[in-house]
Amino acid sequence: MRICLFCEHKYAVDILRPIQVASDKEGGNDILWFVDSRHIPDFPLKDEVRYTNSIQEVYDFSPEASFCPGNIMPYYLPGVKIEIFHGYAAEKKDHWVIRRYFDTYFTQGPFFTKGFERLSRRYKDFEVLETGWPRQDWIFSNLHAFDAQREQYLTRYGKSRIVLYAPTFSPSLTSLPYMMDALREFAQKEDAVLLLKFHPLTAKRHIDEYKRLASEVENIIWIDDFTVTKYMLMSDVMISDTSSTIYEFLLLDKPVITLRAVAKERYWRDMKNPAELRQAYQDVLNDDQYTQLRRWVIDNYDPHLDGRVGERMLEGARDYIRRHGVPKYRKLNLWRVYTSIKTFGRVKR
């Protein structure tokens, strides 16, 4: 099977990589990564996988299946177009927007499957298959890979826990303008190392402010790294706001604290005021209700934590092709055609 791993933004690299790994294990597939150089000028896997920055080259490759963690991809590319999502943040409106670019949606767990099956019945032009989310395969394989680094942090600073602050970058949702004083007090008074790991699109002024904070307080560490997942595995508690990383952390069966999260249902401790932070920290460590809420998330958001999501996705693509053949392109209305061309350009057919 000829496969395109469609990587428009840098966050997609970690999501798509487990599909490459699963394909390498089973053999027999031909994989080409599309890497959008406008957003990913330095592709971190450039020495490990076959890739191109050219949509024309992807078209000429003629993929039979394309996996995409984004919201849009060129309608004119051949092959079944598969949406695999870029996270678990169901409260964000665009998570449920059907843009008509995809033939099938590979969902994370029962909560998402039910929602997209309802939308499938309404739109009648895409299928839904529950596979789990591929980044969980990497997590499954690396659950204890960073234990030594975790112990180094704890020993160096003489602390017993690691807390991760991982806010969203979105100006309307981020907690960054409000949390600095509370985080300073937290680090100075609690028995914890505090890691600061920000989204790549975070405004520079916030990055500069929090880097200064890390330089002023010994046990606050600024993390300038590509992936947040490594630090989630090392941490005991997460502090955030409205970010899909909340759900990834809960799926590790670890507690989360947020500031004014935009969510109809909260399965964690949400604060109205940053001054609540130290009390919220004690609450999530000691109140069993938060343990029960996390279990609900695991059962409903993504119970497929077995390290085999990539395998299921590959088989799901093959099954679609067995039943429908390989689509030549995706039929869309003129607005969606225009948006696709404006975003990715034209190709010579």
Secondary structure as the mmCIF struct_conf table of DSSP 4:
data_model
#
loop_
_struct_conf.conf_type_id
_struct_conf.id
_struct_conf.beg_label_comp_id
_struct_conf.beg_label_asym_id
_struct_conf.beg_label_seq_id
_struct_conf.end_label_comp_id
_struct_conf.end_label_asym_id
_struct_conf.end_label_seq_id
STRN STRN1 ARG A 2 CYS A 7
BEND BEND1 HIS A 9 HIS A 9
TURN_TY1_P TURN_TY1_P1 LYS A 10 TYR A 11
HELX_RH_AL_P HELX_RH_AL_P1 ALA A 12 GLU A 26
STRN STRN2 ASP A 30 VAL A 35
TURN_TY1_P TURN_TY1_P2 SER A 37 HIS A 39
BEND BEND2 PRO A 41 ASP A 42
TURN_TY1_P TURN_TY1_P3 PRO A 44 GLU A 48
BEND BEND3 VAL A 49 VAL A 49
STRN STRN3 TYR A 51 THR A 52
BEND BEND4 ASN A 53 ASN A 53
HELX_RH_AL_P HELX_RH_AL_P2 ILE A 55 PHE A 61
BEND BEND5 GLU A 64 GLU A 64
STRN STRN4 ALA A 65 CYS A 68
BEND BEND6 PRO A 69 ASN A 71
TURN_TY1_P TURN_TY1_P4 TYR A 75 TYR A 76
BEND BEND7 LEU A 77 LEU A 77
BEND BEND8 GLY A 79 GLY A 79
STRN STRN5 VAL A 80 GLU A 83
BEND BEND9 HIS A 86 HIS A 86
TURN_TY1_P TURN_TY1_P5 ALA A 90 GLU A 91
BEND BEND10 LYS A 92 LYS A 92
HELX_RH_3T_P HELX_RH_3T_P1 LYS A 93 TRP A 96
BEND BEND11 ARG A 100 ARG A 100
BEND BEND12 ASP A 103 ASP A 103
STRN STRN6 THR A 104 THR A 107
BEND BEND13 GLN A 108 GLY A 109
HELX_RH_AL_P HELX_RH_AL_P3 PRO A 110 TYR A 123
BEND BEND14 ASP A 125 ASP A 125
STRN STRN7 GLU A 127 GLU A 130
TURN_TY1_P TURN_TY1_P6 PRO A 134 PRO A 134
HELX_RH_AL_P HELX_RH_AL_P4 ARG A 135 SER A 141
TURN_TY1_P TURN_TY1_P7 ASN A 142 PHE A 146
HELX_RH_AL_P HELX_RH_AL_P5 ASP A 147 TYR A 157
TURN_TY1_P TURN_TY1_P8 GLY A 158 GLY A 158
BEND BEND15 SER A 160 SER A 160
STRN STRN8 ARG A 161 TYR A 165
TURN_TY1_P TURN_TY1_P9 PRO A 171 LEU A 173
TURN_TY1_P TURN_TY1_P10 LEU A 176 TYR A 178
HELX_RH_AL_P HELX_RH_AL_P6 MET A 180 LYS A 189
BEND BEND16 GLU A 190 ASP A 191
STRN STRN9 ALA A 192 LEU A 196
TURN_TY1_P TURN_TY1_P11 PRO A 200 LEU A 201
HELX_RH_AL_P HELX_RH_AL_P7 LYS A 204 GLU A 216
BEND BEND17 VAL A 217 VAL A 217
TURN_TY1_P TURN_TY1_P12 GLU A 218 ASN A 219
STRN STRN10 ILE A 220 TRP A 222
BEND BEND18 PHE A 226 PHE A 226
BEND BEND19 VAL A 228 VAL A 228
HELX_RH_AL_P HELX_RH_AL_P8 THR A 229 MET A 234
BEND BEND20 ASP A 236 ASP A 236
STRN STRN11 VAL A 237 SER A 240
BEND BEND21 ASP A 241 THR A 242
TURN_TY1_P TURN_TY1_P13 SER A 244 SER A 244
HELX_RH_AL_P HELX_RH_AL_P9 THR A 245 LEU A 250
TURN_TY1_P TURN_TY1_P14 LEU A 251 ASP A 253
STRN STRN12 VAL A 256 LEU A 259
BEND BEND22 ARG A 260 ARG A 260
BEND BEND23 LYS A 264 GLU A 265
BEND BEND24 TYR A 267 TRP A 268
STRN STRN13 ARG A 269 MET A 271
BEND BEND25 LYS A 272 ASN A 273
HELX_RH_3T_P HELX_RH_3T_P2 PRO A 274 GLU A 276
HELX_RH_AL_P HELX_RH_AL_P10 LEU A 277 ASN A 286
HELX_RH_AL_P HELX_RH_AL_P11 ASP A 288 TYR A 301
BEND BEND26 ASP A 306 GLY A 307
HELX_RH_AL_P HELX_RH_AL_P12 VAL A 309 HIS A 324
BEND BEND27 LYS A 328 LYS A 328
HELX_RH_AL_P HELX_RH_AL_P13 LEU A 334 PHE A 344
#
